[in-house]
């Protein structure tokens, strides 16, 4: 009987380990098409689909933790979550070696966006002193010297969708947003007044990173992400939400 109970306990422990969810952290500052958050849980979007697909490849279920952006890295450090996606090593220069990075999965393009079209690409250095739409706690390396010198003044909103909404109603004439968000905003607005890309500020390859912990199947996660990227699955997910680069809504005065 003792042997039987021991076997049952071992089986129970194995099943519990097999059923452990893959815990993803999501910043509440994300907007569509990256992710849609309703009732503090994601429901759709490029990253939501990618995370769900990754969990399926691993034969487990995803668990989503939606947190304020300032709390995201602390949650990783405390072991509350296992995977963070859409990040770049350049954004986290002081990250310890307790994490493993995937191959680059997406490209983040930060744009200067205006409520009016421009015939030629705009140099932000040429802008007169004014407010510019930004996301709270986001760092914009390309414009930081202008913020530091008060040549440009941040007008923060909670996420990029709100930034563009404020631009559309005239709170300011320029804002910073990703190409994904701008394309999605123009596609889903009924006003008939698109916002315009006037400069490419930064282009950055972004990845996922995983806690390097014995309790987390980090190597399996990284292999699955590599397979998803190499097979074209991740690019196909992006294309479900985002039009090609040649879209007229994203090519205004921005150059190549």
Backbone bond lengths (Angstrom), bond angles and torsions (degrees), N, CA, C in turn:
res aa  C-N    CA-C-N  psi(-1)  N-CA   C-N-CA  omega(-1)  CA-C   N-CA-C  phi
1 X - - - 1.468 - - 1.528 110.96 -
2 X 1.362 115.24 -40.49 1.459 118.79 179.74 1.529 110.82 -60.66
3 X 1.344 116.07 -41.00 1.462 120.60 178.85 1.522 110.92 -63.94
4 X 1.351 114.85 -39.52 1.460 118.91 179.83 1.521 111.10 -63.29
5 X 1.338 115.54 -44.70 1.460 119.10 179.53 1.529 111.17 -63.79
6 X 1.306 116.92 -38.63 1.468 120.36 178.25 1.523 110.73 -63.04
7 X 1.343 115.54 -42.53 1.462 119.53 178.73 1.523 111.36 -63.38
8 X 1.346 115.74 -41.08 1.459 119.53 179.04 1.524 111.64 -64.15
9 X 1.325 116.19 -40.11 1.457 119.79 179.25 1.527 111.05 -64.24
10 X 1.330 115.85 -41.65 1.459 119.59 178.02 1.527 111.40 -64.37
11 X 1.345 116.22 -41.47 1.457 120.49 178.51 1.518 110.56 -63.41
12 X 1.336 115.74 -42.67 1.459 120.20 179.53 1.518 111.01 -61.65
13 X 1.329 116.42 -43.11 1.462 120.38 179.44 1.524 110.96 -64.07
14 X 1.327 116.48 -39.29 1.463 120.44 179.74 1.521 111.24 -65.57
15 X 1.346 115.85 -42.51 1.455 119.78 179.36 1.520 111.17 -65.01
16 X 1.330 115.68 -39.67 1.462 119.68 179.69 1.522 110.34 -63.17
17 X 1.343 116.09 -42.30 1.463 119.67 178.96 1.520 110.77 -64.81
18 X 1.339 116.48 -40.51 1.461 120.43 -178.77 1.520 111.53 -66.12
19 X 1.334 116.72 -30.04 1.450 120.85 -176.37 1.527 112.62 -92.23
20 X 1.334 118.42 0.52 1.459 120.49 179.96 1.529 109.48 -60.42
21 X 1.324 117.89 131.20 1.466 119.59 -178.56 1.523 111.22 -73.27
22 X 1.311 115.49 161.24 1.455 121.69 171.82 1.526 106.61 -93.87
23 X 1.323 115.96 115.17 1.462 121.42 -170.07 1.530 110.68 -95.45
24 X 1.320 115.27 115.23 1.463 122.22 179.93 1.523 109.58 -102.77
25 X 1.321 116.39 142.96 1.457 120.54 173.51 1.528 108.73 -103.46
26 X 1.325 115.72 137.61 1.462 122.92 -176.95 1.521 108.23 -128.94
27 X 1.329 116.76 128.28 1.462 120.87 176.96 1.524 109.61 -77.65
28 X 1.326 116.40 134.20 1.466 119.01 -178.50 1.528 112.49 -72.97
29 X 1.334 116.91 -2.37 1.464 120.62 177.38 1.525 112.63 -87.34
30 X 1.325 117.49 -5.50 1.462 119.82 177.99 1.530 110.95 -71.73
31 X 1.316 115.61 151.02 1.463 121.65 178.65 1.523 108.55 -134.74
32 X 1.320 116.09 169.67 1.461 120.19 175.63 1.530 110.22 -65.83
33 X 1.343 116.59 146.31 1.463 126.94 9.85 1.528 114.72 -89.02
34 X 1.341 117.00 5.16 1.469 118.31 178.36 1.516 110.31 -62.28
35 X 1.333 115.40 -51.06 1.462 119.05 -178.68 1.521 109.96 -162.35
36 X 1.305 116.31 145.48 1.467 123.89 172.77 1.514 107.44 -108.03
37 X 1.329 116.89 126.69 1.461 121.49 -178.94 1.523 108.53 -115.56
38 X 1.315 116.04 123.41 1.461 122.57 177.92 1.517 108.31 -132.00
39 X 1.319 116.60 128.96 1.458 119.91 -179.82 1.518 112.66 58.80
40 X 1.338 116.20 37.42 1.468 123.21 178.35 1.525 113.48 65.12
41 X 1.331 116.65 20.94 1.460 120.94 174.99 1.529 109.14 -137.35
42 X 1.347 117.51 143.11 1.460 119.89 177.68 1.521 110.82 -72.79
43 X 1.330 115.51 148.25 1.465 119.81 -179.23 1.526 113.23 -128.04
44 X 1.320 118.27 -21.14 1.464 120.63 179.59 1.521 108.67 -165.50
45 X 1.334 115.56 176.28 1.451 120.87 177.25 1.521 112.72 118.90
46 X 1.323 115.77 167.20 1.463 122.09 -176.65 1.519 111.37 -58.94
47 X 1.318 117.28 -49.41 1.465 119.72 -176.72 1.520 111.49 -72.35
48 X 1.320 116.97 -35.48 1.467 120.25 176.35 1.525 110.35 -60.95
49 X 1.329 116.63 -46.97 1.469 119.99 179.20 1.527 111.23 -64.19
50 X 1.327 116.75 -39.27 1.465 120.36 179.38 1.523 111.07 -63.98
51 X 1.316 117.25 -44.54 1.461 121.01 -179.37 1.526 111.42 -65.70
52 X 1.316 116.58 -42.54 1.463 119.84 177.33 1.521 111.20 -61.62
53 X 1.324 116.20 -42.67 1.458 119.80 -179.93 1.524 110.93 -65.35
54 X 1.321 117.33 -40.72 1.463 120.55 177.62 1.521 110.58 -59.48
55 X 1.326 117.31 -45.31 1.466 120.31 179.04 1.526 110.97 -61.15
56 X 1.334 116.99 -40.52 1.468 119.65 178.29 1.524 111.17 -62.90
57 X 1.315 116.85 -41.83 1.471 120.05 178.53 1.527 111.13 -60.23
58 X 1.318 116.45 -31.18 1.463 120.76 -178.44 1.521 112.48 -90.90
59 X 1.322 117.09 -2.83 1.456 120.31 179.43 1.508 113.65 70.31
60 X 1.323 116.64 32.29 1.456 120.38 179.90 1.523 108.90 -134.44
61 X 1.311 116.51 -178.35 1.460 120.42 179.74 1.529 109.27 -110.34
62 X 1.324 117.19 146.97 1.459 120.06 178.40 1.526 111.33 -84.09
63 X 1.303 115.74 149.06 1.465 122.27 173.43 1.524 106.47 -130.28
64 X 1.318 116.77 125.71 1.459 121.11 -172.42 1.525 110.69 -107.93
65 X 1.327 115.57 130.87 1.459 122.44 177.33 1.530 107.49 -116.43
66 X 1.323 116.88 107.61 1.461 121.90 -179.73 1.524 108.20 -91.77
67 X 1.329 115.95 119.26 1.461 121.42 -174.40 1.521 110.56 -132.51
68 X 1.322 115.26 158.37 1.458 119.65 169.62 1.522 108.84 -60.11
69 X 1.318 116.43 144.00 1.463 119.86 -174.52 1.523 111.60 -55.66
70 X 1.324 117.62 -36.30 1.463 120.59 -178.18 1.524 112.45 -66.00
71 X 1.333 117.42 -18.55 1.462 120.92 -178.16 1.525 113.38 -97.69
72 X 1.323 117.26 -6.46 1.464 120.42 -171.50 1.523 111.90 -61.54
73 X 1.326 117.49 -53.18 1.463 119.21 -176.04 1.518 111.65 -68.00
74 X 1.317 117.72 -33.39 1.462 119.85 177.25 1.522 110.79 -63.61
75 X 1.333 116.95 -37.71 1.468 120.30 177.62 1.521 110.73 -63.78
76 X 1.336 117.00 -38.40 1.466 120.06 175.35 1.524 110.26 -63.90
77 X 1.320 116.41 -46.40 1.466 120.74 -176.56 1.523 111.85 -64.38
78 X 1.327 116.83 -33.09 1.460 121.16 -178.69 1.525 112.59 -84.27
79 X 1.323 118.39 -2.56 1.454 121.38 179.74 1.513 113.99 76.06
80 X 1.335 117.34 19.02 1.463 120.72 179.25 1.528 111.40 -77.79
81 X 1.328 116.55 -23.57 1.460 123.03 179.40 1.523 108.43 -137.82
82 X 1.332 115.74 166.34 1.468 120.38 -173.39 1.523 114.17 -112.58
83 X 1.326 116.89 -32.99 1.468 120.73 -170.79 1.526 109.73 -134.28
84 X 1.316 114.73 135.27 1.465 120.71 171.24 1.517 107.81 -122.78
85 X 1.307 116.79 128.11 1.462 120.99 179.72 1.526 110.91 -112.30
86 X 1.314 114.36 163.23 1.462 123.75 -178.66 1.527 110.94 62.48
87 X 1.320 114.13 61.42 1.465 121.87 177.28 1.522 108.32 -140.79
88 X 1.320 115.93 160.87 1.466 121.90 178.14 1.519 108.80 -130.09
89 X 1.315 115.97 144.92 1.459 119.59 179.93 1.522 111.07 -61.34
90 X 1.326 117.72 -30.84 1.462 120.75 178.57 1.524 111.81 -65.24
91 X 1.337 117.16 -25.41 1.462 120.24 178.50 1.521 112.10 -79.51
92 X 1.322 116.38 -17.30 1.468 121.39 -174.78 1.528 109.15 -129.08
93 X 1.332 117.89 63.88 1.468 120.38 -172.99 1.520 114.03 -66.13
94 X 1.323 117.63 -21.44 1.466 120.46 -177.26 1.524 112.97 -102.13
95 X 1.328 116.39 14.84 1.461 120.06 -179.75 1.527 110.02 -66.12
96 X 1.329 116.35 136.96 1.463 120.63 -178.50 1.527 110.50 -73.00
97 X 1.325 115.31 177.48 1.463 120.77 179.16 1.530 112.14 -85.57
98 X 1.324 116.74 13.98 1.464 120.72 -179.93 1.525 112.25 -83.22
99 X 1.331 117.04 12.34 1.458 121.10 -176.68 1.527 109.59 -133.40
100 X 1.322 115.20 150.96 1.461 122.24 177.30 1.527 108.74 -119.35
101 X 1.328 115.59 137.19 1.458 121.15 -175.90 1.525 111.63 -100.81
102 X 1.321 115.49 143.79 1.462 120.81 173.28 1.525 109.84 -80.58
103 X 1.321 115.55 173.53 1.461 120.22 169.00 1.533 108.29 -64.94
104 X 1.332 118.71 159.28 1.468 119.87 174.07 1.529 110.58 -58.37
105 X 1.324 115.16 133.65 1.467 120.81 -175.36 1.525 113.14 -113.58
106 X 1.327 116.53 -33.57 1.462 121.89 -176.36 1.530 108.65 -136.05
107 X 1.324 115.38 171.60 1.464 121.40 172.27 1.523 108.18 -122.74
108 X 1.321 115.77 125.54 1.464 122.05 177.42 1.521 108.43 -98.40
109 X 1.329 116.83 120.37 1.461 121.54 176.86 1.525 108.59 -115.25
110 X 1.325 116.36 113.47 1.453 121.34 175.80 1.520 109.39 -89.33
111 X 1.310 116.04 127.94 1.458 122.37 -175.86 1.516 110.94 -116.33
112 X 1.316 115.38 149.82 1.452 120.75 163.77 1.522 106.33 -89.01
113 X 1.312 116.04 125.31 1.467 122.47 -172.48 1.523 108.69 -118.45
114 X 1.323 116.15 142.85 1.461 120.95 -179.88 1.524 110.54 -128.87
115 X 1.328 114.93 159.46 1.462 119.88 175.69 1.523 111.75 -85.98
116 X 1.321 116.14 3.65 1.464 120.07 178.96 1.530 108.97 -139.45
117 X 1.329 118.12 147.49 1.473 119.88 -179.19 1.523 111.47 -72.99
118 X 1.329 115.42 153.88 1.462 122.53 175.76 1.526 108.14 -124.30
119 X 1.321 116.06 143.03 1.459 120.15 -178.20 1.522 112.73 -78.22
120 X 1.324 116.76 -22.86 1.469 121.14 -178.79 1.521 108.55 -137.79
121 X 1.333 117.18 156.66 1.471 119.77 177.51 1.526 110.91 -55.84
122 X 1.321 115.50 141.40 1.461 121.58 -176.47 1.521 110.24 -97.53
123 X 1.316 116.63 135.33 1.462 121.63 171.85 1.522 107.95 -91.91
124 X 1.338 118.68 116.82 1.468 120.02 -178.48 1.524 113.28 -55.73
125 X 1.338 117.13 -26.41 1.465 120.18 178.58 1.526 111.73 -62.53
126 X 1.330 116.47 -22.10 1.463 120.40 -177.21 1.525 112.93 -86.87
127 X 1.312 117.59 -5.20 1.464 119.95 -178.74 1.525 110.66 -73.34
128 X 1.330 117.72 138.55 1.465 119.37 171.85 1.530 110.18 -71.58
129 X 1.304 116.49 165.26 1.460 121.08 179.78 1.527 109.97 -57.83
130 X 1.331 116.11 128.20 1.461 120.99 -178.21 1.523 109.91 -170.42
131 X 1.326 115.43 167.18 1.462 121.30 174.48 1.532 109.40 -78.41
132 X 1.331 114.46 149.01 1.461 120.55 179.56 1.525 108.44 -138.66
133 X 1.311 116.65 138.03 1.463 121.17 -175.98 1.520 112.39 -71.92
134 X 1.326 116.41 129.49 1.464 123.11 -178.37 1.525 109.31 -141.61
135 X 1.329 115.97 166.38 1.465 121.60 176.37 1.523 109.09 -98.71
136 X 1.307 116.08 135.77 1.459 122.38 -179.32 1.520 110.89 -54.02
137 X 1.315 116.71 128.40 1.471 126.90 176.01 1.524 113.70 74.94
138 X 1.333 118.41 -1.15 1.467 120.04 175.04 1.530 109.35 -76.50
139 X 1.325 115.49 143.82 1.460 121.86 175.64 1.523 108.89 -105.05
140 X 1.320 115.98 131.20 1.465 121.75 -180.00 1.529 108.06 -119.01
141 X 1.314 115.57 92.58 1.457 121.18 -172.14 1.521 112.41 -57.15
142 X 1.320 117.00 -42.00 1.463 120.60 -175.16 1.525 112.58 -63.60
143 X 1.330 116.89 -29.26 1.464 120.57 -176.79 1.523 113.18 -106.93
144 X 1.323 117.94 -0.88 1.461 119.70 -174.57 1.529 113.41 -57.56
145 X 1.348 119.71 -41.15 1.472 117.94 177.00 1.528 112.88 -59.33
146 X 1.323 117.25 -34.79 1.465 120.07 178.68 1.520 111.16 -71.96
147 X 1.331 117.71 -34.44 1.463 120.26 174.60 1.531 110.48 -68.81
148 X 1.329 116.55 -42.10 1.468 120.51 -178.02 1.523 111.82 -62.75
149 X 1.318 116.11 -34.72 1.467 120.15 -178.71 1.524 112.81 -90.69
150 X 1.346 116.58 1.78 1.468 122.95 -179.11 1.529 112.44 64.75
151 X 1.332 116.50 18.35 1.464 118.90 171.18 1.525 109.89 -66.60
152 X 1.323 115.74 -37.94 1.455 121.93 172.37 1.517 108.07 -120.83
153 X 1.327 116.45 145.30 1.465 122.05 -175.61 1.518 108.44 -120.04
154 X 1.319 116.08 124.40 1.467 120.67 -178.54 1.525 110.84 -67.55
155 X 1.322 115.42 138.71 1.464 122.85 170.04 1.524 105.56 -123.67
156 X 1.333 116.54 95.97 1.461 121.61 -169.44 1.522 112.90 -81.27
157 X 1.323 114.91 143.18 1.461 123.21 169.76 1.522 107.78 -129.30
158 X 1.324 115.51 170.69 1.463 119.58 -174.21 1.522 112.65 -71.35
159 X 1.322 117.97 -35.18 1.467 120.70 179.88 1.526 109.55 -149.46
160 X 1.337 115.79 174.28 1.460 119.94 -174.68 1.528 112.57 -67.91
161 X 1.310 117.52 -31.41 1.463 119.20 177.38 1.524 110.35 -61.63
162 X 1.332 117.15 -44.55 1.460 120.45 178.31 1.524 111.23 -65.70
163 X 1.332 116.55 -36.62 1.467 120.51 175.99 1.525 110.27 -57.38
164 X 1.330 116.84 -46.61 1.463 120.45 -178.10 1.527 111.86 -72.24
165 X 1.316 117.70 -32.71 1.463 120.28 175.81 1.527 110.68 -62.06
166 X 1.325 116.29 -42.38 1.467 120.61 178.66 1.525 111.11 -66.88
167 X 1.332 116.36 -35.43 1.465 119.80 175.84 1.521 110.51 -64.76
168 X 1.303 116.92 -41.85 1.464 121.23 -176.68 1.529 112.10 -65.07
169 X 1.332 117.17 -33.68 1.470 119.68 -178.62 1.526 112.40 -92.02
170 X 1.331 117.20 5.65 1.454 119.75 171.42 1.511 117.02 90.83
171 X 1.327 118.19 16.69 1.470 119.50 177.28 1.526 111.20 -64.64
172 X 1.301 116.40 -28.98 1.464 123.68 175.75 1.521 106.81 -157.83
173 X 1.320 116.83 173.75 1.472 120.39 -176.10 1.523 113.26 -106.31
174 X 1.331 117.32 -9.42 1.462 120.98 179.32 1.519 109.82 -139.81
175 X 1.328 114.68 149.53 1.462 120.68 178.90 1.524 108.52 -151.26
176 X 1.325 115.20 165.25 1.461 121.37 176.10 1.522 108.09 -111.07
177 X 1.321 115.72 130.95 1.465 120.63 177.75 1.520 108.50 -153.65
178 X 1.314 115.22 159.71 1.464 119.40 176.62 1.526 109.79 -76.66
179 X 1.313 114.81 157.73 1.463 119.25 177.45 1.521 111.15 -60.13
180 X 1.341 117.07 -41.49 1.464 120.14 178.15 1.524 110.83 -54.99
181 X 1.338 115.45 -50.15 1.464 119.55 -174.96 1.517 111.07 -65.88
182 X 1.326 117.26 -41.31 1.465 120.09 178.84 1.520 111.02 -62.15
183 X 1.322 117.15 -47.51 1.463 119.98 -179.93 1.525 111.15 -59.82
184 X 1.323 115.92 -44.11 1.469 120.20 -179.12 1.525 110.53 -65.23
185 X 1.318 117.03 -42.85 1.462 121.87 -179.51 1.523 110.15 -60.23
186 X 1.328 116.96 -48.56 1.467 119.67 -179.64 1.524 111.96 -64.20
187 X 1.324 116.34 -36.05 1.468 120.43 -178.24 1.524 112.25 -70.30
188 X 1.320 117.43 -30.38 1.465 120.72 -172.14 1.530 113.62 -102.96
189 X 1.326 118.20 -4.72 1.457 120.47 179.70 1.522 110.87 -84.32
190 X 1.319 115.71 141.93 1.465 120.43 -178.86 1.527 111.97 -98.81
191 X 1.324 117.75 1.53 1.463 120.39 -173.95 1.521 112.90 -72.15
192 X 1.338 117.09 -22.90 1.457 119.63 -176.19 1.508 113.31 75.26
193 X 1.334 117.88 10.50 1.461 122.47 179.30 1.526 108.43 -119.88
194 X 1.327 117.64 87.53 1.461 119.45 -176.86 1.521 112.07 -68.84
195 X 1.312 114.86 153.59 1.459 121.20 170.71 1.522 108.39 -88.50
196 X 1.327 115.98 158.74 1.461 119.75 -167.77 1.525 111.92 -124.23
197 X 1.317 114.40 133.63 1.463 121.99 172.93 1.525 108.47 -76.90
198 X 1.342 116.89 124.22 1.467 119.55 -177.57 1.526 113.01 -119.32
199 X 1.333 118.22 -11.45 1.466 120.80 175.92 1.518 109.24 -163.42
200 X 1.317 115.26 145.69 1.462 121.61 170.85 1.519 107.08 -93.34
201 X 1.337 116.86 117.09 1.458 121.24 -176.80 1.522 112.68 -88.76
202 X 1.319 116.51 -40.19 1.464 119.86 -176.81 1.517 109.64 -160.55
203 X 1.318 115.53 142.88 1.462 122.03 174.62 1.519 107.99 -125.95
204 X 1.319 116.47 126.26 1.466 120.68 -172.01 1.522 110.31 -140.70
205 X 1.339 116.86 129.21 1.464 120.66 171.55 1.523 108.82 -72.97
206 X 1.330 116.36 136.85 1.463 120.59 -178.52 1.526 110.26 -126.72
207 X 1.324 115.04 156.63 1.465 122.28 -170.54 1.519 109.65 -138.85
208 X 1.319 115.23 -173.22 1.462 122.99 165.69 1.528 107.84 -110.47
209 X 1.319 116.45 153.19 1.458 118.68 168.71 1.517 109.75 -132.80
210 X 1.341 114.21 154.50 1.462 122.28 -167.59 1.525 108.84 -128.79
211 X 1.314 116.11 143.84 1.471 119.42 174.13 1.523 109.78 -65.33
212 X 1.306 116.28 129.47 1.464 121.91 177.79 1.524 108.08 -87.30
213 X 1.324 114.80 80.38 1.464 122.49 -173.08 1.524 108.06 -133.20
214 X 1.336 118.74 140.02 1.469 120.05 -179.82 1.523 113.84 -56.43
215 X 1.342 116.34 -25.86 1.462 119.59 -179.16 1.527 112.62 -79.42
216 X 1.327 117.23 -8.21 1.465 121.89 -177.21 1.533 108.81 -114.58
217 X 1.334 118.47 128.63 1.479 120.57 179.51 1.525 111.09 -76.39
218 X 1.324 116.04 65.01 1.465 120.91 -170.20 1.523 112.49 -59.51
219 X 1.331 117.31 -45.81 1.462 119.63 -177.48 1.525 111.59 -64.54
220 X 1.326 116.89 -38.94 1.465 120.34 177.43 1.525 110.57 -64.72
221 X 1.318 116.35 -39.33 1.460 120.44 178.82 1.524 110.31 -62.32
222 X 1.329 116.21 -46.42 1.465 119.96 -178.61 1.524 111.69 -65.70
223 X 1.338 116.89 -38.74 1.465 119.71 177.36 1.521 111.03 -64.35
224 X 1.330 116.17 -41.75 1.466 119.68 179.89 1.525 110.84 -63.61
225 X 1.331 117.15 -42.13 1.464 120.12 178.36 1.525 111.25 -64.37
226 X 1.322 117.04 -39.39 1.463 120.41 176.56 1.527 110.58 -60.93
227 X 1.324 116.74 -45.12 1.459 120.68 179.45 1.528 111.29 -63.47
228 X 1.339 116.44 -40.91 1.460 120.20 178.87 1.526 111.52 -62.97
229 X 1.326 116.07 -38.34 1.466 119.57 179.07 1.524 110.95 -72.03
230 X 1.320 117.39 -47.66 1.462 121.11 -176.14 1.526 112.14 -66.05
231 X 1.319 117.24 -31.69 1.467 120.76 -178.75 1.526 112.82 -78.24
232 X 1.330 117.16 -11.23 1.457 120.55 -176.57 1.513 113.58 89.82
233 X 1.336 117.66 1.21 1.467 119.98 -177.41 1.524 111.71 -63.35
234 X 1.328 117.40 -43.63 1.462 119.83 -178.50 1.524 110.58 -66.62
235 X 1.323 117.53 -42.62 1.464 119.83 177.70 1.527 111.09 -61.82
236 X 1.322 117.29 -35.92 1.465 120.79 178.16 1.524 110.81 -66.47
237 X 1.331 117.14 -37.54 1.465 120.60 176.45 1.524 109.69 -61.52
238 X 1.328 116.95 -46.56 1.466 120.95 179.58 1.524 110.47 -58.71
239 X 1.324 116.90 -43.90 1.464 120.96 -176.25 1.524 112.94 -67.89
240 X 1.320 117.16 -17.95 1.473 119.01 175.39 1.528 110.99 -68.71
241 X 1.319 116.25 -24.05 1.462 120.36 -175.12 1.521 113.93 -113.03
242 X 1.321 117.58 -27.02 1.460 121.60 -169.40 1.517 109.98 -119.58
243 X 1.324 116.49 132.99 1.450 121.17 177.43 1.524 109.69 -73.81
244 X 1.341 117.65 160.53 1.466 120.56 179.56 1.521 112.01 -59.95
245 X 1.334 115.76 162.10 1.461 122.01 -178.91 1.522 112.65 -57.38
246 X 1.339 117.35 -24.49 1.461 120.14 -176.27 1.520 112.55 -76.37
247 X 1.336 117.15 -2.47 1.462 120.54 -179.00 1.522 110.91 -55.13
248 X 1.329 116.38 134.17 1.464 120.40 -177.98 1.512 111.65 -61.83
249 X 1.328 117.95 -30.56 1.457 120.55 -175.92 1.510 112.53 -68.18
250 X 1.346 118.36 -15.02 1.457 119.55 -176.74 1.515 112.60 -115.47
251 X 1.326 118.48 3.79 1.458 119.17 -172.00 1.524 113.57 -108.37
252 X 1.325 118.57 4.08 1.454 120.85 -176.73 1.527 111.58 -61.11
253 X 1.319 118.34 115.16 1.458 124.86 167.90 1.508 115.18 53.96
254 X 1.312 118.25 18.82 1.456 118.59 -174.43 1.507 113.35 -97.53
255 X 1.308 118.08 -10.87 1.454 119.16 -176.15 1.502 110.47 74.15
256 X 1.343 118.24 -169.90 1.455 121.78 -177.31 1.503 112.31 -72.12
